[in-house]
Every structure is written in structure tokens, then in C-alpha cells.
Amino acid sequence: MTSKVLSLRIDGELFNRLSAHAAKRQMSVQDYVVRTLIRDDFDERFKASVEETERFYRLG
């Protein structure tokens, strides 16, 4: 998979909070943000999968 660049401008206070969270985990801010986005994406896909399974069994 090729990587892409995403540039965004965020408030200094938010960056400091992200940096503190990343430091607690001995991660870079970039790695922390990417990991958080991946986890959120997984949560959404998992939730959709559970809902689809529930609909399937209600119909059957």
C-alpha cells in the first residue's frame, strides 16, 4: 500500500493534548493519530457488521 500525505491545521491546545497522549504511549503524534483513526474505522465497520448480523437473524 502506498502512503499519502494529509496536512491539516489544528489548534495549538489540541496539538499539545495529542502530543501528551502520544508521549504517554511512547509514540509520535503522527503514529498516535493514525492509530486512533484506524481504531475508529474498525469500530465503525464492526458496528455495521453486528447490525447486519442482527438484521439477518431477525429475518430468518
GIPECOR-V337179 format. One record per pair of residues at least 12 apart in sequence whose ideal C-beta (glycine too) atoms are under 7 Angstrom apart, sorted by the first residue. I is the first residue (numbers start at 1). J is the second residue. D is the distance in whole Angstrom. If there is no record, write none. Layout:
i->I j->J d->D
i->I j->J d->D
//
This chain:
i->18 j->32 d->6
i->18 j->33 d->7
//
